Amino acid sequence: MKTRRMIFTIMISVLYCCTGIIISQTKNMGLILNETAKAYDGYTLFAPKQYTATYLINNEGKLLHSWTKSQFPPGQSVYLLENGHLLRSCMTKGQLSSGGGEGGRIEEYDWDGNLVWSTDFSASTYMQHHDIKMLPNGNIIMLVIEKKTLAEVEAAGFDNTKFQPEISQKGMMLPDYVAEIKPNYVTKTTYDLVWEWHTWDHLIQSHDATKNNYGVPKNHPELVDCAGDGKNLPSFWNHMNAIDYNPKFDQIAMSVRGNSEVWIIDHSTTTAEAAGHTGGKRGKGGDLLYRWGNPYTYGAGTVSTQRYFQQHDVEWVKPGYPGSLTYNMTCYNNGLNRAGFTTNQSSADEFTPAVDSNGNYASVTAGSPLLPANLTWTYLLPVTEYSENISGAYRLPNGNTLICSGTLGLFQEVTPAKEVVWKYICPVAATGPMTQGQTIPSDLARPAEFMNSVFRVYRYPKDYAAFTGRTLTPGGTIEIYSSGVIGESGNVPSSFEMHQNYPNPFNPETTIGYQLPASGFVSLKIYDVLGQEIATLVNEEKSAGTHEVKFNGSHMASGIYYYAITAGSFSRTMKMICIK
């Protein structure tokens, strides 16, 4: 026993002498946490905001597929369609700029990366931005800004004393509208415009009684008050950032950051009806069927009744997923200037709209906030994970919520009990994949963002139609290791190395990685603090390259343990902590 303890005393000394090595191998990108028993096992799609590639990974952070032929960064959303095609919006330098969320182009690639259709939706008077969505019939709906001159803005009854300087400087305002197009796959570059809805057609204001849209905003929550949330008006006025479609109700939801609200409109109208106040399945034309998040914008609340704070990604929970029976909606509540907080703090939120199974919303009492009064579920992220813009939150089939803190490039899965069970940090910046451990650079043009930022992320079930008949063999990790190895790609490292296990502390599972510059016999074992062997993870010939092995410590008590590797003349011991 003395001999064994002496050996382990030496091993521990080696551990502390190698502190610098341990720190250098601490993971700051790629897979950070994967609680396999609790995380939803699917395939995650994301498009780094500063780069042109789109990636599909498994829960272990291994690359399954990628699309690399676009010449444009995303602008901003990307989707994997049921036929295996990638639908992506593109960031272009168009003639019109919103100052945030620029797009201007839509592309569709097949599974093999061939461009099957694309179009530029950008001109001097309009531009697609932020988000798009393919409808069940194959048409595409999108958010678009349109140019309104100062003369048009004043003619609509806006109070020019409330303009931010940029409106006068630019000589225009950029309100939002929704366009629906039908792609032409024969020409591969054109489309048919089939439907439109414009915010501009549904205004009300109490500033100028000489205008036709003059009225009392609190008596008309179905209309949009030109005064907005009462603050000075920016040129990018509505600042919509997400669009979603409910096929059962034939309704469209829009996340309106400028108002801190979600708006829902009737899609069953004609374009002419959408410009008015009657018609369509609901009989209200293009007026708002429902709105929620900030009653102050329609004269029915105060700071205390506001629930959204410049949110992103408002969408319905998908049919069959927990929360869908009551038509719940999720979002990433960015939390900018959140009431009652001393510092900005973000959250993933869910609420239950006041709607019946036929898509009819509860009647409204003038001057009263629309129901519900409170959220159904919320997960308040730590202050260190605050994301001022972009970002998303999406319900998974198992009831967990996948959250993207976009400015940090941080993806994490949270259970209904608010336990984080999966975590991944985007390892791609403007120049492509980064090296594990390197400092993730800040975006100098946007001080609130890092260069690995991601607009939104989605995880698809393994039985999703897009994967039928396709071979999805996990490759290496996207991030590069210091030796030039990408995961288990087979490239030969220049030296032996043992990586710090992750997660650490762990419960009950952790992953240990190591790299070999040459093939040889490897022994990798787990010991307790007394030097007693707990488990043998590897005891065989291994090829040159980077390897990872999982260890399940469900049978172990909480405490400090050590893992030791021997490979030829190379040996190293490192500490791991089990917490239960």
C-alpha positions as CSV (number, residue, x, y, z in Angstrom):
1,M,0.0,0.0,0.0
2,K,2.9,2.4,0.8
3,T,4.4,1.8,-2.6
4,R,1.1,2.4,-4.3
5,R,0.5,5.7,-2.4
6,M,4.1,6.8,-3.2
7,I,3.5,6.2,-6.9
8,F,0.3,8.2,-6.7
9,T,2.0,11.0,-4.8
10,I,4.4,11.2,-7.7
11,M,1.6,11.1,-10.2
12,I,-0.2,14.0,-8.4
13,S,3.1,16.0,-8.4
14,V,3.4,15.4,-12.2
15,L,-0.2,16.7,-12.5
16,Y,0.5,19.9,-10.7
17,C,3.7,20.4,-12.6
18,C,1.8,20.2,-15.8
19,T,-0.8,22.8,-14.9
20,G,0.1,24.9,-17.9
21,I,-0.6,22.0,-20.2
22,I,-4.0,21.3,-18.6
23,I,-5.0,25.0,-18.9
24,S,-3.9,25.1,-22.5
25,Q,-6.2,22.2,-23.3
26,T,-9.3,23.6,-21.6
27,K,-12.1,23.5,-24.1
28,N,-13.5,26.9,-25.1
29,M,-15.3,25.9,-28.3
30,G,-16.9,22.8,-29.8
31,L,-18.7,20.4,-27.6
32,I,-18.6,21.4,-23.9
33,L,-21.3,19.2,-22.4
34,N,-23.4,16.2,-23.5
35,E,-25.6,14.5,-20.9
36,T,-26.6,11.7,-23.2
37,A,-29.4,10.4,-21.0
38,K,-31.2,13.7,-20.9
39,A,-30.3,15.6,-24.1
40,Y,-32.4,15.1,-27.2
41,D,-30.4,13.0,-29.7
42,G,-30.7,14.7,-33.0
43,Y,-28.7,16.6,-35.6
44,T,-28.0,20.3,-35.2
45,L,-27.8,22.8,-38.0
46,F,-26.1,26.1,-37.8
47,A,-24.5,28.8,-40.0
48,P,-21.8,30.9,-38.5
49,K,-22.8,34.5,-39.0
50,Q,-19.4,35.6,-40.3
51,Y,-18.7,32.7,-42.6
52,T,-20.2,31.2,-45.7
53,A,-20.5,27.5,-44.7
54,T,-23.4,25.8,-43.0
55,Y,-22.8,22.8,-40.8
56,L,-24.8,19.7,-39.5
57,I,-23.4,18.1,-36.4
58,N,-24.4,15.3,-34.0
59,N,-24.7,15.6,-30.3
60,E,-21.1,14.7,-29.8
61,G,-20.0,17.7,-31.8
62,K,-18.9,15.7,-34.8
63,L,-19.4,16.9,-38.4
64,L,-22.1,15.0,-40.3
65,H,-22.5,17.2,-43.4
66,S,-21.8,20.7,-44.6
67,W,-22.7,23.1,-47.4
68,T,-19.8,25.2,-48.5
69,K,-20.5,26.6,-52.0
70,S,-22.3,29.8,-51.1
71,Q,-20.3,33.0,-51.6
72,F,-22.3,34.9,-48.9
73,P,-22.5,34.8,-45.1
74,P,-26.1,34.1,-43.9
75,G,-28.5,36.9,-43.8
76,Q,-29.6,35.6,-41.4
77,S,-31.6,32.3,-41.1
78,V,-31.0,28.8,-42.6
79,Y,-33.2,25.8,-42.7
80,L,-33.0,22.1,-43.7
81,L,-36.0,21.2,-45.8
82,E,-37.7,17.8,-45.7
83,N,-36.3,16.9,-49.2
84,G,-32.7,17.4,-47.8
85,H,-32.3,20.8,-49.4
86,L,-30.7,23.7,-47.6
87,L,-32.7,27.0,-47.7
88,R,-30.6,30.0,-46.7
89,S,-30.9,33.7,-46.8
90,C,-27.7,35.6,-47.7
91,M,-26.0,38.8,-46.4
92,T,-25.5,41.0,-49.4
93,K,-24.4,44.6,-49.8
94,G,-27.6,45.9,-51.4
95,Q,-28.6,49.4,-52.3
96,L,-30.7,49.6,-49.1
97,S,-29.4,49.0,-45.6
98,S,-31.4,48.5,-42.4
99,G,-28.3,48.8,-40.2
100,G,-29.0,45.3,-38.8
101,G,-30.0,41.9,-40.1
102,E,-29.3,42.6,-43.7
103,G,-30.1,39.9,-46.3
104,G,-31.1,40.6,-49.8
105,R,-30.7,37.1,-51.4
106,I,-32.2,33.6,-51.0
107,E,-30.5,30.4,-52.0
108,E,-31.6,26.8,-52.1
109,Y,-29.0,24.0,-52.4
110,D,-29.6,20.2,-52.7
111,W,-28.0,17.8,-50.3
112,D,-24.8,17.5,-52.5
113,G,-24.3,21.3,-52.5
114,N,-25.7,22.0,-55.9
115,L,-27.5,25.4,-56.2
116,V,-31.0,24.6,-57.5
117,W,-32.5,28.0,-57.1
118,S,-31.5,31.5,-56.0
119,T,-32.8,35.0,-56.3
120,D,-31.9,38.5,-55.2
121,F,-34.7,40.3,-53.4
122,S,-33.2,43.7,-53.0
123,A,-33.4,47.0,-54.8
124,S,-33.2,50.7,-54.0
125,T,-36.7,50.7,-52.3
126,Y,-36.9,47.2,-50.6
127,M,-34.7,44.4,-49.2
128,Q,-35.3,41.0,-47.6
129,H,-33.8,40.8,-44.2
130,H,-33.4,38.5,-41.1
131,D,-35.8,35.6,-41.7
132,I,-37.6,33.5,-44.3
133,K,-39.8,30.4,-44.0
134,M,-40.9,27.8,-46.6
135,L,-44.6,27.1,-46.5
136,P,-46.1,23.6,-47.0
137,N,-47.0,24.5,-50.6
138,G,-43.3,25.4,-51.4
139,N,-43.8,29.1,-51.4
140,I,-41.5,31.2,-49.3
141,I,-42.6,34.0,-46.9
142,M,-40.0,36.6,-45.9
143,L,-39.5,39.8,-43.9
144,V,-38.8,42.8,-46.1
145,I,-38.1,46.5,-45.4
146,E,-39.5,49.1,-47.7
147,K,-38.3,52.7,-48.1
148,K,-40.7,55.5,-47.1
149,T,-39.5,59.1,-47.7
150,L,-39.8,61.8,-45.1
151,A,-42.8,63.2,-47.0
152,E,-44.5,59.9,-46.8
153,V,-43.7,59.5,-43.2
154,E,-45.1,62.9,-42.3
155,A,-48.2,62.3,-44.5
156,A,-48.9,59.1,-42.4
157,G,-49.1,61.2,-39.3
158,F,-45.8,60.5,-37.6
159,D,-44.6,63.1,-35.0
160,N,-41.4,64.4,-36.5
161,T,-40.2,65.7,-33.2
162,K,-39.9,62.0,-32.1
163,F,-37.5,61.1,-35.0
164,Q,-34.0,59.9,-34.1
165,P,-31.4,62.0,-36.1
166,E,-30.8,59.1,-38.5
167,I,-34.3,59.5,-40.0
168,S,-33.5,63.0,-41.1
169,Q,-30.0,62.2,-42.1
170,K,-31.1,59.3,-44.3
171,G,-34.2,61.0,-45.4
172,M,-36.3,57.9,-45.0
173,M,-37.9,55.4,-42.7
174,L,-37.8,51.6,-43.2
175,P,-41.0,49.9,-42.0
176,D,-41.5,46.2,-42.5
177,Y,-43.7,44.1,-44.8
178,V,-44.2,40.4,-45.5
179,A,-43.8,39.1,-49.1
180,E,-44.7,35.6,-50.3
181,I,-43.0,34.3,-53.4
182,K,-43.2,31.1,-55.5
183,P,-39.7,30.0,-56.7
184,N,-39.4,29.1,-60.4
185,Y,-37.2,26.0,-60.5
186,V,-37.2,26.1,-64.3
187,T,-35.4,29.4,-64.7
188,K,-33.6,28.7,-61.3
189,T,-33.4,32.5,-60.6
190,T,-36.9,34.0,-60.8
191,Y,-40.1,33.9,-58.8
192,D,-43.7,34.9,-58.8
193,L,-44.9,37.4,-56.2
194,V,-48.1,35.9,-54.8
195,W,-49.0,37.8,-51.7
196,E,-48.0,40.8,-49.6
197,W,-48.9,42.4,-46.2
198,H,-47.6,45.8,-45.2
199,T,-47.4,47.4,-41.7
200,W,-48.0,50.8,-43.5
201,D,-51.6,49.8,-44.3
202,H,-52.5,49.3,-40.6
203,L,-51.4,52.5,-38.9
204,I,-53.2,54.6,-36.3
205,Q,-52.0,57.8,-34.7
206,S,-53.2,60.5,-32.3
207,H,-50.8,63.2,-33.4
208,D,-52.4,64.8,-36.4
209,A,-56.2,65.0,-36.7
210,T,-56.0,66.0,-40.3
211,K,-54.9,62.5,-41.4
212,N,-57.2,59.6,-42.3
213,N,-55.6,57.3,-39.8
214,Y,-56.2,59.6,-36.8
215,G,-57.8,57.9,-33.8
216,V,-57.4,56.6,-30.3
217,P,-54.8,53.8,-30.3
218,K,-55.9,52.1,-27.1
219,N,-59.3,51.6,-28.7
220,H,-57.7,49.8,-31.7
221,P,-55.2,47.2,-30.6
222,E,-55.6,45.6,-34.0
223,L,-53.8,48.6,-35.5
224,V,-50.2,49.8,-35.1
225,D,-49.6,53.1,-33.3
226,C,-47.2,55.4,-35.1
227,A,-45.8,56.3,-31.7
228,G,-44.6,52.8,-31.2
229,D,-43.3,52.2,-27.7
230,G,-43.1,55.9,-26.9
231,K,-39.4,56.2,-27.5
232,N,-37.8,58.2,-30.3
233,L,-38.3,56.5,-33.6
234,P,-35.4,54.9,-35.5
235,S,-35.3,54.6,-39.3
236,F,-35.5,50.8,-39.0
237,W,-38.8,51.3,-37.2
238,N,-40.5,47.9,-36.6
239,H,-37.2,45.9,-36.7
240,M,-38.8,42.6,-37.3
241,N,-36.4,39.7,-36.9
242,A,-38.4,36.4,-37.1
243,I,-41.3,35.0,-39.1
244,D,-43.2,31.8,-38.5
245,Y,-46.3,30.1,-40.0
246,N,-49.0,28.1,-38.4
247,P,-50.5,25.7,-41.1
248,K,-53.5,24.8,-39.0
249,F,-54.6,28.4,-38.5
250,D,-53.1,29.7,-41.8
251,Q,-51.6,32.5,-39.7
252,I,-48.3,34.3,-39.7
253,A,-46.4,35.4,-36.6
254,M,-43.7,38.1,-36.6
255,S,-41.3,39.0,-33.9
256,V,-41.2,42.8,-33.8
257,R,-38.2,43.9,-31.9
258,G,-38.9,47.6,-32.2
259,N,-42.1,47.1,-30.2
260,S,-41.0,44.2,-28.0
261,E,-44.0,42.3,-29.3
262,V,-45.1,39.4,-31.4
263,W,-47.8,40.2,-34.0
264,I,-50.1,37.6,-35.6
265,I,-51.9,38.2,-38.9
266,D,-54.3,36.3,-41.2
267,H,-52.6,34.6,-44.2
268,S,-55.9,33.5,-45.7
269,T,-56.5,37.0,-47.2
270,T,-55.9,38.2,-50.7
271,T,-53.2,40.9,-51.1
272,A,-56.0,43.4,-51.5
273,E,-57.8,42.2,-48.3
274,A,-54.4,42.2,-46.5
275,A,-54.2,45.9,-47.2
276,G,-57.6,46.6,-45.6
277,H,-59.6,45.8,-42.5
278,T,-62.1,43.2,-43.8
279,G,-61.9,39.8,-45.5
280,G,-60.1,36.6,-45.0
281,K,-61.1,33.7,-42.9
282,R,-61.1,35.8,-39.7
283,G,-63.0,38.7,-41.4
284,K,-60.4,41.3,-40.3
285,G,-58.3,41.7,-43.4
286,G,-54.7,42.5,-42.6
287,D,-55.4,44.0,-39.2
288,L,-53.5,42.3,-36.3
289,L,-55.4,39.3,-35.0
290,Y,-53.3,39.2,-31.9
291,R,-50.3,40.8,-30.3
292,W,-48.4,40.1,-27.1
293,G,-45.3,41.2,-25.1
294,N,-45.7,44.9,-24.5
295,P,-49.2,46.3,-23.9
296,Y,-47.8,49.8,-23.6
297,T,-47.6,49.9,-27.5
298,Y,-51.4,49.9,-27.7
299,G,-52.1,52.1,-24.7
300,A,-53.0,49.2,-22.3
301,G,-50.1,48.8,-20.0
302,T,-47.0,50.1,-18.1
303,V,-43.5,49.0,-17.6
304,S,-44.8,46.4,-15.1
305,T,-46.9,44.6,-17.7
306,Q,-44.1,44.4,-20.3
307,R,-42.9,40.8,-20.9
308,Y,-40.7,41.0,-24.0
309,F,-37.6,43.1,-24.2
310,Q,-36.4,43.3,-27.8
311,Q,-36.8,39.6,-28.3
312,H,-35.9,37.4,-31.3
313,D,-37.2,34.1,-32.8
314,V,-40.9,34.0,-31.7
315,E,-42.4,30.8,-33.1
316,W,-45.1,28.3,-32.4
317,V,-44.2,25.0,-30.7
318,K,-44.3,22.4,-33.5
319,P,-47.3,20.0,-33.6
320,G,-46.8,17.0,-31.3
321,Y,-44.1,18.7,-29.2
322,P,-44.8,19.5,-25.6
323,G,-46.7,22.8,-25.5
324,S,-48.2,22.4,-28.9
325,L,-51.7,21.4,-27.7
326,T,-52.2,24.9,-26.3
327,Y,-50.4,26.5,-29.3
328,N,-47.6,27.8,-27.1
329,M,-44.9,30.1,-28.5
330,T,-41.2,30.3,-27.6
331,C,-38.7,33.0,-28.1
332,Y,-35.3,34.3,-27.0
333,N,-36.0,37.3,-24.9
334,N,-32.8,39.3,-25.3
335,G,-33.6,41.3,-22.2
336,L,-32.2,44.7,-23.2
337,N,-33.3,47.2,-20.6
338,R,-35.4,44.6,-18.9
339,A,-37.6,46.1,-16.3
340,G,-36.7,45.5,-12.7
341,F,-33.2,44.3,-13.5
342,T,-30.0,46.3,-12.6
343,T,-28.2,44.7,-15.6
344,N,-29.2,43.3,-18.9
345,Q,-30.1,39.6,-18.8
346,S,-31.5,37.3,-21.4
347,S,-34.0,34.5,-21.1
348,A,-35.7,31.7,-23.1
349,D,-39.4,32.3,-22.7
350,E,-42.7,30.4,-23.5
351,F,-46.2,31.7,-23.3
352,T,-49.7,30.4,-24.0
353,P,-51.7,32.7,-26.4
354,A,-55.4,33.4,-25.7
355,V,-56.5,31.3,-28.6
356,D,-59.0,28.5,-29.2
357,S,-58.4,25.3,-31.3
358,N,-59.9,27.1,-34.3
359,G,-57.4,29.9,-34.3
360,N,-59.8,32.5,-32.8
361,Y,-58.3,34.9,-30.2
362,A,-60.0,36.1,-27.1
363,S,-62.0,39.3,-27.4
364,V,-60.2,42.5,-26.2
365,T,-61.4,45.1,-23.8
366,A,-60.2,48.6,-24.9
367,G,-57.3,49.7,-22.7
368,S,-56.7,46.3,-21.2
369,P,-53.6,44.1,-21.9
370,L,-54.2,41.1,-24.1
371,L,-53.9,37.8,-22.2
372,P,-52.0,36.0,-20.8
373,A,-50.7,38.2,-18.1
374,N,-47.6,36.0,-17.5
375,L,-45.2,33.5,-19.1
376,T,-45.9,29.8,-19.0
377,W,-42.2,28.9,-18.6
378,T,-38.9,30.8,-18.6
379,Y,-35.2,30.1,-18.2
380,L,-33.2,33.1,-17.1
381,L,-29.7,32.8,-18.5
382,P,-26.7,33.8,-16.4
383,V,-25.5,37.4,-16.8
384,T,-22.4,36.1,-18.5
385,E,-24.5,34.6,-21.2
386,Y,-26.4,37.8,-22.0
387,S,-26.9,38.3,-25.8
388,E,-27.9,41.8,-26.8
389,N,-29.1,40.8,-30.3
390,I,-29.8,37.9,-32.7
391,S,-30.3,34.5,-30.9
392,G,-33.1,32.0,-30.7
393,A,-35.0,29.4,-28.5
394,Y,-36.7,26.4,-30.0
395,R,-38.8,23.6,-28.4
396,L,-37.4,20.0,-28.9
397,P,-39.6,16.9,-29.2
398,N,-38.6,15.7,-25.7
399,G,-39.8,18.9,-24.0
400,N,-36.3,20.4,-23.7
401,T,-35.6,23.8,-25.2
402,L,-32.6,24.5,-27.5
403,I,-31.2,28.0,-26.9
404,C,-28.8,30.0,-29.1
405,S,-27.2,32.9,-27.3
406,G,-26.2,34.3,-30.7
407,T,-23.6,37.0,-30.0
408,L,-21.6,34.4,-28.0
409,G,-22.0,31.5,-30.5
410,L,-23.3,29.5,-27.6
411,F,-25.9,26.7,-28.0
412,Q,-27.3,24.9,-25.0
413,E,-30.2,22.5,-24.3
414,V,-32.2,23.1,-21.1
415,T,-34.8,20.8,-19.5
416,P,-38.2,21.9,-18.3
417,A,-36.6,21.8,-14.8
418,K,-33.9,24.2,-16.1
419,E,-31.0,21.8,-16.1
420,V,-28.4,22.4,-18.9
421,V,-27.8,19.0,-20.5
422,W,-26.0,19.9,-23.7
423,K,-23.6,22.8,-24.6
424,Y,-21.7,23.7,-27.7
425,I,-19.8,26.8,-28.7
426,C,-19.5,27.7,-32.4
427,P,-15.8,27.1,-33.4
428,V,-16.0,29.1,-36.7
429,A,-15.1,32.8,-37.2
430,A,-14.8,34.9,-40.4
431,T,-11.7,33.0,-41.5
432,G,-13.2,29.6,-40.9
433,P,-12.7,27.0,-38.2
434,M,-10.6,28.1,-35.2
435,T,-8.1,26.2,-33.2
436,Q,-9.2,24.7,-29.9
437,G,-8.1,26.9,-27.0
438,Q,-7.5,30.1,-29.0
439,T,-9.1,33.3,-27.9
440,I,-12.4,33.8,-29.8
441,P,-12.0,37.3,-31.4
442,S,-14.5,40.1,-30.8
443,D,-16.4,41.7,-33.7
444,L,-14.9,45.2,-33.8
445,A,-17.8,46.4,-36.0
446,R,-20.3,45.2,-33.3
447,P,-18.8,45.4,-29.9
448,A,-21.6,43.3,-28.4
449,E,-20.7,40.3,-30.6
450,F,-17.9,37.8,-31.0
451,M,-16.7,36.6,-34.4
452,N,-18.2,33.1,-33.8
453,S,-21.8,34.6,-33.5
454,V,-24.7,32.6,-34.9
455,F,-28.2,34.0,-35.7
456,R,-30.2,30.9,-34.8
457,V,-29.8,27.1,-34.5
458,Y,-32.1,24.1,-35.1
459,R,-32.0,20.4,-34.1
460,Y,-33.7,17.9,-36.4
461,P,-34.9,14.4,-35.3
462,K,-32.9,11.5,-36.7
463,D,-36.0,10.3,-38.4
464,Y,-36.6,13.7,-40.2
465,A,-37.4,13.1,-43.8
466,A,-34.3,14.9,-45.0
467,F,-32.1,12.1,-43.7
468,T,-34.0,9.2,-45.3
469,G,-31.7,7.1,-47.4
470,R,-28.6,9.2,-46.7
471,T,-25.4,8.0,-45.1
472,L,-24.5,10.2,-42.1
473,T,-21.1,9.0,-40.9
474,P,-19.7,11.2,-38.1
475,G,-16.4,12.8,-39.1
476,G,-14.0,14.9,-37.0
477,T,-14.8,18.0,-35.0
478,I,-15.1,21.3,-36.8
479,E,-12.6,23.0,-34.5
480,I,-8.9,22.3,-35.2
481,Y,-6.6,21.0,-32.5
482,S,-3.1,22.5,-32.0
483,S,-1.4,19.7,-33.8
484,G,-3.5,20.3,-36.9
485,V,-5.8,17.4,-36.1
486,I,-9.5,17.9,-36.7
487,G,-11.2,15.5,-34.3
488,E,-10.5,11.9,-35.5
489,S,-9.7,12.9,-39.0
490,G,-6.7,10.6,-39.3
491,N,-4.2,13.4,-39.7
492,V,-1.0,12.6,-37.7
493,P,-0.3,14.8,-34.7
494,S,3.2,16.2,-34.2
495,S,3.4,15.1,-30.5
496,F,1.7,13.1,-27.7
497,E,-0.9,14.9,-25.8
498,M,-3.5,14.2,-23.1
499,H,-6.6,16.5,-23.1
500,Q,-8.5,17.6,-20.1
501,N,-11.7,15.6,-19.7
502,Y,-15.0,17.3,-20.5
503,P,-17.2,18.1,-18.9
504,N,-15.2,18.5,-15.7
505,P,-16.7,18.2,-13.0
506,F,-19.0,15.5,-14.5
507,N,-22.0,13.5,-13.6
508,P,-22.2,10.8,-14.7
509,E,-20.5,10.8,-18.1
510,T,-17.3,12.5,-19.3
511,T,-15.1,12.3,-22.4
512,I,-11.3,11.9,-22.4
513,G,-9.2,12.7,-25.4
514,Y,-5.7,12.0,-26.4
515,Q,-3.5,12.3,-29.5
516,L,-0.7,9.9,-30.7
517,P,2.0,10.9,-33.3
518,A,2.6,7.2,-34.0
519,S,0.7,3.9,-33.7
520,G,1.4,1.9,-30.5
521,F,0.0,0.2,-27.5
522,V,-2.0,2.5,-25.3
523,S,-3.2,2.0,-21.7
524,L,-5.7,4.4,-20.2
525,K,-7.0,3.8,-16.7
526,I,-9.0,5.6,-14.0
527,Y,-7.8,5.6,-10.3
528,D,-9.1,6.9,-7.0
529,V,-7.1,9.1,-4.7
530,L,-5.7,6.0,-3.0
531,G,-4.3,4.7,-6.2
532,Q,-6.8,1.9,-6.6
533,E,-7.7,1.2,-10.2
534,I,-11.4,2.0,-10.9
535,A,-11.6,1.2,-14.6
536,T,-9.6,0.4,-17.7
537,L,-10.8,2.5,-20.7
538,V,-8.1,1.5,-23.3
539,N,-5.7,-1.4,-23.3
540,E,-4.8,-2.1,-26.9
541,E,-3.0,-1.1,-30.0
542,K,-4.2,2.3,-31.3
543,S,-3.4,4.1,-34.6
544,A,-1.8,7.5,-34.9
545,G,-4.3,10.4,-34.6
546,T,-6.6,12.0,-32.1
547,H,-8.9,9.7,-30.1
548,E,-11.7,10.2,-27.6
549,V,-13.2,7.7,-25.2
550,K,-16.3,8.1,-23.0
551,F,-16.4,7.1,-19.4
552,N,-19.5,6.6,-17.3
553,G,-19.0,7.2,-13.6
554,S,-22.5,6.4,-12.4
555,H,-21.1,3.7,-10.1
556,M,-18.6,6.1,-8.5
557,A,-19.0,8.3,-5.4
558,S,-18.4,12.1,-5.5
559,G,-14.8,12.9,-5.3
560,I,-11.4,13.5,-7.0
561,Y,-10.2,10.8,-9.4
562,Y,-7.2,10.5,-11.8
563,Y,-6.8,9.2,-15.3
564,A,-3.4,8.0,-16.5
565,I,-2.2,7.2,-20.0
566,T,0.8,5.2,-21.0
567,A,1.8,5.0,-24.7
568,G,5.4,3.9,-25.4
569,S,7.7,6.3,-23.5
570,F,4.9,8.8,-23.0
571,S,2.9,8.9,-19.8
572,R,0.7,11.5,-18.2
573,T,-1.8,11.7,-15.3
574,M,-4.6,14.3,-14.9
575,K,-7.3,15.0,-12.4
576,M,-11.0,14.7,-12.8
577,I,-13.9,15.5,-10.4
578,C,-17.1,13.6,-10.1
579,I,-20.0,15.5,-8.4
580,K,-23.3,13.9,-7.5
